[in-house]
């Protein structure tokens, strides 16, 4: 009997539109090896597999997929280990290869999709879906991984804060009285509602061990290490908290977040309340926004005039002496604070930069990277409007550890005029916005509330659809006039804090516009001349060598970055040559010292990459992003100039240190432990990609390369290299104990990708 045709799955985007398999192509076949649609696959996964392989059918079997794989697919015993390095593949020594096909350790498994981690489809994919349906459908739960569910980690019944940090028989009264929904009986809470204390870290609270006190009090999962039972004068046994000598008891009771030890840029509750109630004034931002609006109307009204001098000449001819040149020039209001008056900063070979990282760029991870040699850090990207509204979650991104307030490394060569290294910081804030007034208000508020900032950086490279569709992030690359005005306005309201910008090559593949944009930012556009102003005054420009459409597919274009670096270099070196020409730059509008720094970003995964980019692309410094997530000790490698073959034990110690930092930042109570676990798992989803240099055949490693299935030099190394999120949870339990019964974790690369064969998402 002829075999039945495979059943065609429905199109998940439009059931009425049939699925068509992709035409045969060697490139596609190599990118998408044969995969069998599984019953457990999502509709999208089944559709993708059908389009790639129309002859594949769903196997009829009641056995679990994991067992079926072992029975149906035999190990490829004839697989030969290549002696030459293959493009896109990490070369692993033969003794560490695992040649079992079809399982999650399939050496031909699909690559990890960092675009999926951003919860954003490619532009072309979205537009194609819209064209098939004929209209744009409303998308739900999109954006920064909004569809992910992490469950909750809470006590079955919480302890009232009026009891959490006070002795058992304290006279402190709950302000809610009988209406309070939390437990007031301390012993009942400890017995019935609170999970047993953790035994990790030798049972000692990491926060109490360092600070001598624990803000979580009796709610701490290590409470047994800093509480005791003592007899009162009335002969009763009372539970009390224990502090180390030298710590003031009053600083523990009811401590607010603005009194956090070792943390800077902490915004008071009152300040956030004033923002919410619109009581916080932003006079500079309002004044400058009015200036932009007025001058914009003037530019439109005199479009026939090419320069301010033409307007003055024309006005002089038409007023018959009733108006002087000075009267006309008085219409032009200069910004209240010029870029040349700002604090000097420095970027150089000795200052590797940690990129602003969504989700991962949290305070504990930045602190970990600082300890390993990172010299400059940035906050996670904060949106301007939530900052203006005083949202607690957004202002939490501005917090920095005291280690980030120390000066970055500076060798003194080259000498930067008037640069005072002792006044410099390592931590900068990054913001995004789509409207000039919002960005200016946010900048002015940040300047007034956050004194420990190196720079304020405007994000113009974020590719996330949620941000792009609002006109922020990389959308500003296509509106360069607006971007220039925003940056000039930020310089006017940021006080002595310098302004920087992070951009991409462009929004579309094959149509880069970064050279044009950089030329505009360092010299000023035509609108700036119309307004009588100069350059935007940015102190540094960071360029990610990819377009928005490209996302993380293909390698970063460092040749294009080198072209842009050459433009910046010519600007810095030829300032005097432009004197008395139409392109002469007004020194008052230049950044402090007259130098614009240029930082390259993209695919830096080793000290070899770092040094090559410095020497070949001629950038001032290199920004490291995914490379730091996969191996935070990349900064140690850069400093020491060599590869570091960290053992599994050393890597586990790094994870332990991150957990300690996490508990300090988020607390050691049930919620704090759950939050630390969640962000640890987020980081491990990147850290598991690290392949130890000791088992590699060829160096240097390439960030875009993907390894075949491999095993480590011991069981722990194999565990740390697992891409199964259940193994990540197992690692977290080494330090945080068993996960809460309500805790959930869905990997960024789609939860469905880790079931059955545990396949990862293929990059589109």
Secondary structure, DSSP 8 states (H G I E B T S, - for coil): -----------SS-TTS--------HHHHHHS------TTS-HHHHHHHHHH-TT-------S-HHHHHHHHS---TT----SS--TTEE-B-GGGB----SSTT-TT-----HHHHTT---HHHHHHHHHHHSS-----S-SSSTT---B----SS-B-HHHHTS-TT-----TTGGG--SB--HHHIIIIIS-----SGGG--HHHHHHSS-TTGGGSTTGGGSEEEEE-TTS-EEEEE---TT--GGGTTT--GGG-TTEES---HHHHHHHHTT----HHHHHHHHHHHHHHHHHHHTTT--SHHHHHHHHHHHTTTSS-HHHHHTT----SS-GGGS------TT--EE---TTT--HHHHHHHHHTT--BEE---EEHHHHHTT-HHHHGGG-EEGGGGS-------S--TT--GGG--SEEEEEE-SSHHHHHHHHHHHHHH----SEEEEEE----HHHHTTT-GGGGGG-HHHHHHHHHHHHHHSTTSEEEEEEEEESSTT---HHHHHHHHHH--HHHHHTT------SEEEEEEEETTTTTSS---HHHHHHHHHHHHHHHH-TGGGTTSTT---GGGS-GGG--EEEEES---SHHHHHHIIIII--SEEEESHHHHH-TTHHHHHHHTS-----HHHHHHHHHHHHHHHHHHH-SSHHHHHHHHHHHHHHHHHHTT---GGGBSSSS--TT-EE-SB--SSHHHHHHT---HHHHHHHHHHHH-S--TTB----TT-GGGGSTTT------
